Amino acid sequence: MPHGVGPRHVKIMILALLLFLHAPATWAGEKVVMTLGDSLTAGYGLPAADGFVAQLQAALSKRGRQVLVRNGSVSGDTTSGGRARLAWTLSGRVDLVILELGANDGLRGVDPAVTRANLDAMLAALNQARIPVLLAGMLAPPNLGPEYGKAFNAIYPELARRHGITLYPFFLDGVAAKPGLNQHDGLHPNKAGVKVIVAAMTPYVLDLLDR
């Protein structure tokens, strides 16, 4: 064993090799779209084929686009969690990031100033890396009161203007509070709900990929 390389380092190198070998292959001309989000884009409660990543992939393929949509989302993640794993998530080729975080911040009543700072830092890092971003907006739960809602809801449009990026105003637009489009918990879209979201968001994704 080389000097200074212990069992822990060997395990890390083996894990890195396995991740590389099992990573989806890309081909010349294919672009990579990465979701950086929480359970809404991770596909919580749904078969993989019914989740946001798979449905967006299908929508783009149907339009003849050579695009690979990768799942960089983690159920339960907050903006703090997303910020902490940003560099790891973006390892490898990424041509567009769909940044969908903040829903869990709102559910947990996180200080909007913290949410704003985390998203601001992530957008700055993505801008520095010259990776285009589609920022998916969120709305605060109404039970947290108007003051919290005003501060939270202003985060996304203000950051989109500040960083000069494209904003999808509300990720759950047309789906939130509609029982037929959500799972039994009333928070996560079902297959039909995801279809509505993907249909509305796909034009935004295509526009950014074509720029």
Backbone bond lengths (Angstrom), bond angles and torsions (degrees), N, CA, C in turn:
res aa  C-N    CA-C-N  psi(-1)  N-CA   C-N-CA  omega(-1)  CA-C   N-CA-C  phi
1 M - - - 1.476 - - 1.529 109.05 -
2 P 1.360 120.20 131.19 1.464 122.18 -178.15 1.516 111.44 -57.75
3 H 1.327 115.26 149.95 1.459 121.57 179.48 1.531 110.03 -59.56
4 G 1.332 116.99 131.52 1.455 122.23 176.77 1.518 114.00 85.06
5 V 1.335 117.30 0.34 1.464 120.49 179.20 1.521 108.58 -108.06
6 G 1.308 117.35 108.63 1.448 121.88 -178.52 1.518 112.38 -98.29
7 P 1.326 117.27 178.89 1.471 121.72 -179.59 1.519 113.07 -56.09
8 R 1.340 116.71 -38.01 1.468 119.46 -178.85 1.520 110.49 -63.96
9 H 1.341 117.12 -42.04 1.455 120.75 179.78 1.526 110.72 -65.78
10 V 1.326 116.46 -36.64 1.464 120.16 178.53 1.522 110.17 -63.71
11 K 1.331 116.61 -42.94 1.458 120.71 179.44 1.527 111.20 -61.62
12 I 1.333 116.23 -41.46 1.462 120.76 179.69 1.517 110.34 -63.76
13 M 1.360 116.56 -42.62 1.453 120.16 -179.88 1.521 111.46 -65.43
14 I 1.343 116.45 -38.34 1.468 120.37 177.93 1.521 110.51 -65.32
15 L 1.344 116.60 -43.64 1.459 120.70 178.46 1.511 111.22 -61.12
16 A 1.342 116.59 -43.21 1.465 120.59 179.52 1.525 110.55 -61.97
17 L 1.349 116.39 -40.30 1.458 120.59 179.47 1.520 110.98 -65.07
18 L 1.341 117.11 -41.63 1.465 120.80 179.24 1.513 111.42 -64.28
19 L 1.329 116.87 -41.07 1.458 120.61 178.16 1.513 110.68 -62.95
20 F 1.332 116.28 -39.41 1.459 120.09 179.16 1.528 110.80 -65.99
21 L 1.328 116.51 -43.83 1.460 120.13 -177.02 1.519 112.47 -67.41
22 H 1.345 116.40 -31.23 1.461 120.06 -176.86 1.527 112.97 -98.05
23 A 1.320 117.64 1.94 1.466 120.30 178.12 1.520 109.62 -69.18
24 P 1.355 117.81 140.91 1.462 120.24 179.19 1.524 110.95 -59.12
25 A 1.309 116.20 134.90 1.466 120.24 -178.78 1.515 110.70 -77.13
26 T 1.323 115.87 151.02 1.459 121.21 173.88 1.510 107.96 -120.38
27 W 1.326 116.00 160.56 1.448 119.24 177.16 1.522 109.29 -127.09
28 A 1.320 115.29 167.86 1.459 120.37 -177.15 1.519 110.19 -55.39
29 G 1.298 116.67 131.50 1.454 121.03 178.25 1.507 113.50 92.20
30 E 1.329 118.07 -16.00 1.460 120.75 179.96 1.522 110.26 -80.29
31 K 1.318 116.00 135.22 1.453 120.75 177.42 1.523 109.49 -102.61
32 V 1.325 115.35 154.69 1.459 121.29 -177.59 1.529 109.90 -115.42
33 V 1.318 115.55 123.92 1.464 122.38 174.41 1.521 107.63 -106.84
34 M 1.320 117.13 125.89 1.463 122.03 -179.21 1.528 110.44 -111.57
35 T 1.328 116.57 128.86 1.456 119.05 171.96 1.524 108.03 -88.24
36 L 1.300 116.67 133.50 1.458 122.50 175.28 1.520 105.52 -124.70
37 G 1.328 114.99 93.57 1.453 117.85 -172.50 1.507 113.43 -155.42
38 D 1.334 114.33 -154.51 1.462 121.63 -177.48 1.523 109.77 -118.17
39 S 1.322 117.58 -150.13 1.460 121.45 -175.25 1.528 113.32 -62.61
40 L 1.322 117.84 -24.69 1.456 120.99 -177.95 1.522 111.66 -65.82
41 T 1.326 116.77 -35.75 1.458 119.80 177.02 1.523 111.97 -101.32
42 A 1.339 117.36 -13.58 1.463 120.69 177.28 1.520 111.25 -77.45
43 G 1.347 116.72 -18.22 1.460 120.34 178.73 1.516 113.93 86.92
44 Y 1.309 117.03 32.85 1.469 121.85 -179.14 1.529 111.51 -53.21
45 G 1.342 115.53 131.99 1.454 121.31 174.98 1.514 115.27 77.30
46 L 1.324 117.50 5.33 1.460 121.33 -177.14 1.524 111.19 -123.78
47 P 1.340 117.37 150.34 1.468 119.39 169.22 1.521 108.22 -59.92
48 A 1.318 116.86 149.84 1.468 120.84 -176.68 1.518 111.89 -52.95
49 A 1.324 117.51 -37.36 1.465 121.56 -176.61 1.523 112.85 -68.76
50 D 1.337 117.40 -17.14 1.467 121.32 -177.20 1.526 113.19 -101.61
51 G 1.334 117.34 -7.13 1.449 120.96 -176.13 1.517 113.55 -76.55
52 F 1.328 115.41 175.98 1.465 121.90 -176.16 1.522 111.80 -60.92
53 V 1.315 117.38 -44.87 1.472 120.91 -176.54 1.524 110.94 -60.78
54 A 1.330 116.33 -49.44 1.468 120.37 -178.04 1.523 111.79 -66.12
55 Q 1.328 116.80 -40.61 1.461 119.17 -178.72 1.529 111.76 -70.25
56 L 1.336 117.13 -36.81 1.465 119.76 175.99 1.526 109.81 -66.81
57 Q 1.324 116.53 -41.82 1.463 120.72 176.69 1.529 110.77 -56.58
58 A 1.327 116.22 -45.88 1.461 121.16 -179.51 1.522 111.61 -64.44
59 A 1.341 116.38 -39.92 1.466 120.65 -179.37 1.524 111.11 -64.96
60 L 1.323 116.99 -40.63 1.461 121.14 179.78 1.533 111.00 -71.32
61 S 1.325 116.39 -40.17 1.460 120.26 178.33 1.525 110.94 -64.46
62 K 1.330 116.34 -37.02 1.458 121.50 179.36 1.522 111.03 -61.68
63 R 1.328 115.31 -28.00 1.465 120.76 178.77 1.531 111.88 -91.84
64 G 1.322 115.33 12.82 1.458 120.10 175.07 1.511 115.18 75.54
65 R 1.336 117.37 19.85 1.466 120.32 -177.99 1.525 111.43 -92.26
66 Q 1.324 115.78 136.19 1.454 121.27 174.66 1.523 107.96 -87.48
67 V 1.311 115.20 84.11 1.460 122.11 -175.91 1.519 109.39 -133.17
68 L 1.325 115.78 135.65 1.455 121.77 174.49 1.525 108.06 -108.93
69 V 1.320 117.15 120.57 1.463 121.54 178.18 1.525 107.63 -97.08
70 R 1.317 115.85 122.03 1.460 121.13 -178.68 1.532 110.76 -109.97
71 N 1.311 114.97 143.76 1.456 121.43 -178.57 1.524 110.35 -91.71
72 G 1.332 116.04 106.36 1.456 121.35 175.09 1.518 110.12 -112.50
73 S 1.336 116.23 26.99 1.468 121.41 -176.38 1.523 110.57 -103.31
74 V 1.332 115.87 150.16 1.458 122.48 -178.89 1.523 108.99 -130.44
75 S 1.319 117.10 122.11 1.460 120.89 179.57 1.530 110.57 -59.00
76 G 1.312 115.93 136.19 1.457 121.43 179.20 1.515 114.33 85.84
77 D 1.321 117.07 -2.46 1.460 120.28 -175.02 1.530 112.01 -70.72
78 T 1.311 115.80 145.61 1.454 123.43 173.46 1.526 108.22 -107.04
79 T 1.315 116.48 177.08 1.464 118.86 176.22 1.529 110.98 -64.64
80 S 1.329 116.99 -30.54 1.473 119.83 177.15 1.523 110.10 -65.41
81 G 1.326 117.34 -42.49 1.451 121.19 178.18 1.513 111.71 -65.05
82 G 1.330 116.56 -42.65 1.455 120.43 178.87 1.509 112.30 -62.95
83 R 1.316 115.66 -39.36 1.466 120.07 179.09 1.526 110.32 -65.24
84 A 1.320 116.82 -39.38 1.459 120.70 -177.39 1.523 112.52 -67.10
85 R 1.324 117.45 -30.40 1.468 119.74 -176.50 1.530 112.80 -107.60
86 L 1.300 117.45 13.24 1.461 120.79 -175.67 1.528 112.62 -57.33
87 A 1.317 117.50 -50.96 1.461 120.48 -176.15 1.520 111.31 -62.54
88 W 1.335 116.55 -41.12 1.465 120.30 -179.94 1.523 110.81 -65.63
89 T 1.322 117.11 -41.69 1.463 121.65 -178.16 1.516 111.27 -63.74
90 L 1.320 117.15 -34.72 1.459 121.28 -174.18 1.526 113.35 -92.31
91 S 1.330 117.50 11.13 1.463 119.00 177.02 1.525 109.20 -66.14
92 G 1.306 116.58 136.37 1.458 120.23 -175.86 1.517 110.76 93.64
93 R 1.315 115.55 -174.74 1.461 120.32 -176.19 1.531 111.28 -75.36
94 V 1.320 115.60 132.09 1.463 122.32 174.97 1.528 107.83 -142.38
95 D 1.324 117.00 123.36 1.463 121.75 -178.93 1.528 112.87 -102.43
96 L 1.321 116.44 -18.76 1.464 120.83 179.35 1.518 108.88 -158.94
97 V 1.329 115.83 136.28 1.469 121.38 176.16 1.523 109.49 -112.87
98 I 1.319 115.72 130.32 1.463 121.39 168.97 1.516 105.99 -97.67
99 L 1.315 116.48 105.87 1.469 122.18 -176.58 1.525 108.90 -93.20
100 E 1.323 115.54 108.43 1.469 122.17 -175.83 1.520 108.39 -128.08
101 L 1.315 116.26 84.52 1.461 121.68 179.84 1.525 109.88 -140.71
102 G 1.314 114.94 152.60 1.460 119.77 177.71 1.517 113.16 128.40
103 A 1.331 117.30 -21.21 1.461 119.78 -179.48 1.526 111.34 -59.96
104 N 1.325 116.72 -42.87 1.466 119.82 -179.96 1.519 112.22 -72.85
105 D 1.335 116.70 -28.33 1.468 119.44 172.87 1.528 109.36 -59.40
106 G 1.337 114.95 -46.75 1.453 119.55 -179.43 1.514 112.39 -64.74
107 L 1.328 117.22 -43.72 1.465 120.71 -179.80 1.526 111.68 -62.46
108 R 1.330 116.61 -30.21 1.467 121.05 -178.59 1.521 112.55 -94.64
109 G 1.328 116.85 -0.66 1.451 120.20 179.40 1.510 114.04 68.26
110 V 1.345 116.67 30.15 1.465 120.53 178.03 1.524 109.82 -62.15
111 D 1.314 116.32 141.75 1.463 121.61 177.86 1.537 109.32 -54.08
112 P 1.335 118.32 123.23 1.468 120.64 179.42 1.527 113.51 -53.26
113 A 1.329 117.02 -29.03 1.462 120.00 178.53 1.529 110.94 -64.51
114 V 1.326 116.94 -33.95 1.465 121.70 178.09 1.525 109.90 -70.79
115 T 1.327 115.58 -44.97 1.465 120.44 178.38 1.521 110.40 -59.58
116 R 1.316 115.98 -44.64 1.461 121.17 -179.82 1.533 110.95 -61.87
117 A 1.328 116.49 -45.81 1.462 120.55 -178.12 1.522 111.29 -62.52
118 N 1.326 117.19 -40.71 1.464 120.62 179.80 1.525 111.59 -66.29
119 L 1.317 117.05 -47.13 1.463 120.16 179.30 1.522 110.93 -64.70
120 D 1.314 116.69 -39.55 1.464 121.48 179.10 1.532 110.36 -60.56
121 A 1.328 116.45 -43.91 1.466 120.88 -179.85 1.526 110.94 -65.40
122 M 1.329 117.17 -40.90 1.463 120.44 179.39 1.520 111.14 -65.78
123 L 1.315 116.86 -42.32 1.463 120.34 179.86 1.523 111.03 -66.26
124 A 1.321 116.34 -37.30 1.468 119.66 177.84 1.528 110.39 -64.19
125 A 1.335 116.71 -41.79 1.462 120.78 179.90 1.528 110.88 -66.28
126 L 1.316 117.18 -40.81 1.464 121.27 178.66 1.519 110.76 -66.16
127 N 1.316 116.25 -38.94 1.461 120.22 177.50 1.526 110.57 -64.61
128 Q 1.326 116.39 -41.34 1.460 120.53 178.91 1.529 110.99 -63.65
129 A 1.343 116.07 -34.10 1.460 121.14 178.54 1.527 111.89 -82.54
130 R 1.329 116.65 -0.48 1.465 122.98 -179.86 1.526 112.50 58.85
131 I 1.335 115.07 40.56 1.464 120.76 177.06 1.525 108.38 -106.68
132 P 1.329 118.26 119.17 1.466 121.17 178.19 1.532 111.13 -60.91
133 V 1.319 116.13 149.81 1.459 121.15 -176.27 1.524 110.71 -131.63
134 L 1.325 114.86 137.91 1.458 121.56 166.57 1.518 105.37 -108.43
135 L 1.317 116.80 110.39 1.461 121.99 -177.85 1.524 109.46 -89.20
136 A 1.335 115.72 119.16 1.464 121.15 179.23 1.519 109.23 -90.99
137 G 1.312 116.60 115.51 1.452 120.96 -177.97 1.517 112.99 -73.92
138 M 1.319 115.07 157.24 1.458 122.75 177.23 1.527 109.40 -130.24
139 L 1.317 115.22 159.53 1.458 121.07 175.30 1.520 108.67 -121.15
140 A 1.320 116.18 144.31 1.459 120.82 -178.56 1.525 110.79 -72.06
141 P 1.336 117.28 146.50 1.470 120.29 174.17 1.523 109.78 -58.87
142 P 1.326 118.82 134.81 1.469 120.97 -176.00 1.524 114.15 -63.79
143 N 1.337 117.83 -22.24 1.463 120.13 -177.33 1.526 113.28 -71.79
144 L 1.342 117.22 -9.28 1.462 120.23 179.79 1.530 112.57 -86.27
145 G 1.319 116.01 -2.60 1.452 119.46 174.39 1.518 113.99 94.43
146 P 1.343 116.24 159.45 1.470 120.87 -176.10 1.518 114.66 -65.96
147 E 1.317 117.99 -34.09 1.468 119.94 -178.37 1.526 110.67 -66.44
148 Y 1.332 115.53 -46.16 1.461 119.74 178.27 1.526 109.52 -64.06
149 G 1.327 115.99 -44.83 1.459 120.30 -178.77 1.516 112.64 -59.97
150 K 1.311 117.01 -41.15 1.461 120.76 179.91 1.522 111.00 -62.81
151 A 1.340 116.55 -44.37 1.461 120.80 -178.69 1.531 111.00 -68.59
152 F 1.334 116.53 -42.50 1.460 120.56 -177.29 1.526 111.41 -70.22
153 N 1.313 117.01 -47.28 1.470 120.61 -174.46 1.532 112.77 -65.67
154 A 1.322 116.39 -22.73 1.470 120.16 -179.30 1.525 112.48 -78.73
155 I 1.334 117.28 -15.43 1.468 121.02 -174.15 1.519 112.16 -58.72
156 Y 1.321 116.66 -50.26 1.469 120.80 -169.90 1.531 113.41 -68.99
157 P 1.334 119.13 -50.48 1.473 117.44 177.80 1.516 113.27 -63.44
158 E 1.331 117.42 -34.75 1.464 120.01 -179.67 1.529 111.06 -68.88
159 L 1.327 117.74 -41.70 1.463 120.28 178.70 1.529 111.48 -69.82
160 A 1.323 116.97 -35.15 1.468 119.94 177.54 1.522 110.36 -61.88
161 R 1.335 116.32 -42.42 1.475 119.64 177.77 1.513 110.97 -67.26
162 R 1.320 116.36 -42.29 1.467 120.10 -176.76 1.520 111.80 -62.86
163 H 1.330 116.98 -40.00 1.460 120.63 -176.19 1.525 112.69 -97.40
164 G 1.318 116.86 -1.42 1.455 120.32 177.97 1.514 113.24 63.60
165 I 1.337 116.54 41.94 1.462 120.58 -177.71 1.527 110.30 -116.45
166 T 1.329 115.08 168.61 1.461 121.17 -179.03 1.520 110.41 -82.43
167 L 1.326 115.37 134.08 1.466 121.50 179.58 1.519 110.17 -112.30
168 Y 1.333 115.64 128.25 1.458 121.19 166.49 1.522 103.87 -95.52
169 P 1.320 119.32 107.52 1.468 121.97 -163.66 1.527 116.68 -51.51
170 F 1.342 118.31 -43.07 1.468 120.41 -177.45 1.516 108.63 -148.18
171 F 1.313 116.70 115.28 1.461 121.17 -174.54 1.522 112.35 -56.28
172 L 1.324 117.66 -37.89 1.464 122.02 -176.47 1.526 112.99 -95.01
173 D 1.310 116.96 20.57 1.461 120.74 179.78 1.527 110.51 -57.86
174 G 1.325 116.07 129.37 1.457 121.36 179.74 1.508 114.09 82.42
175 V 1.332 116.49 -3.25 1.467 120.71 -176.98 1.529 112.08 -122.61
176 A 1.311 116.83 -37.90 1.472 121.08 -177.61 1.527 111.19 -56.47
177 A 1.320 115.00 136.81 1.473 123.49 176.12 1.525 113.74 66.71
178 K 1.315 117.43 16.68 1.466 121.44 176.14 1.526 108.42 -110.59
179 P 1.341 117.71 103.87 1.474 121.36 -174.47 1.521 114.21 -52.78
180 G 1.314 117.41 -38.77 1.450 120.26 -177.41 1.514 114.67 -68.98
181 L 1.328 116.29 -13.42 1.470 120.39 -178.18 1.522 112.49 -111.55
182 N 1.342 115.80 6.64 1.465 119.64 -178.04 1.524 111.52 -128.39
183 Q 1.324 114.32 158.99 1.452 120.25 175.21 1.527 109.27 -72.22
184 H 1.332 116.11 177.87 1.466 120.09 -174.23 1.525 113.54 -62.67
185 D 1.349 117.11 -23.01 1.463 118.79 179.72 1.519 112.62 -75.86
186 G 1.330 117.04 -11.34 1.454 120.80 178.65 1.515 114.40 74.89
187 L 1.324 117.03 3.14 1.466 121.39 -176.85 1.521 113.20 -112.12
188 H 1.320 116.23 -34.12 1.458 120.91 -174.47 1.522 111.05 -107.59
189 P 1.324 117.53 131.46 1.462 119.95 -179.24 1.528 111.96 -65.68
190 N 1.324 115.30 146.29 1.459 119.69 172.79 1.529 108.64 -86.51
191 K 1.323 116.62 -170.93 1.462 119.78 -177.97 1.521 111.71 -56.97
192 A 1.321 116.37 -43.76 1.466 120.71 -179.85 1.517 111.20 -66.46
193 G 1.332 116.38 -37.63 1.461 119.89 178.36 1.510 112.18 -65.69
194 V 1.333 116.06 -41.77 1.468 120.35 177.63 1.526 109.98 -62.12
195 K 1.323 116.09 -38.07 1.469 120.22 179.38 1.525 110.87 -60.62
196 V 1.332 116.80 -39.99 1.465 121.34 178.23 1.525 109.98 -64.06
197 I 1.329 116.88 -44.86 1.463 121.32 -179.41 1.525 110.82 -62.95
198 V 1.317 116.31 -46.71 1.464 120.95 -177.96 1.527 110.82 -63.14
199 A 1.321 116.50 -41.60 1.467 120.06 -179.88 1.524 110.96 -60.90
200 A 1.332 116.60 -39.68 1.462 120.58 -178.79 1.525 112.30 -76.95
201 M 1.331 117.09 -31.48 1.462 120.50 -175.19 1.523 113.29 -88.00
202 T 1.320 117.82 -25.09 1.464 120.79 -176.17 1.528 113.48 -54.77
203 P 1.322 120.66 -42.91 1.472 119.30 177.85 1.528 112.99 -58.78
204 Y 1.330 117.21 -35.62 1.464 120.71 177.17 1.525 110.18 -64.69
205 V 1.329 116.26 -43.20 1.465 120.99 -179.40 1.520 110.56 -64.69
206 L 1.317 116.04 -44.21 1.477 120.20 -179.81 1.533 110.76 -62.79
207 D 1.316 116.33 -41.24 1.458 119.92 179.74 1.524 111.30 -60.83
208 L 1.324 116.71 -43.22 1.463 120.04 -179.40 1.518 111.95 -70.37
209 L 1.323 117.49 -36.52 1.459 120.88 178.32 1.533 111.58 -67.70
210 D 1.318 116.38 -28.98 1.468 120.33 -177.40 1.514 113.16 -83.89
211 R 1.324 117.27 -12.46 1.456 119.29 -177.34 1.519 111.19 -72.97
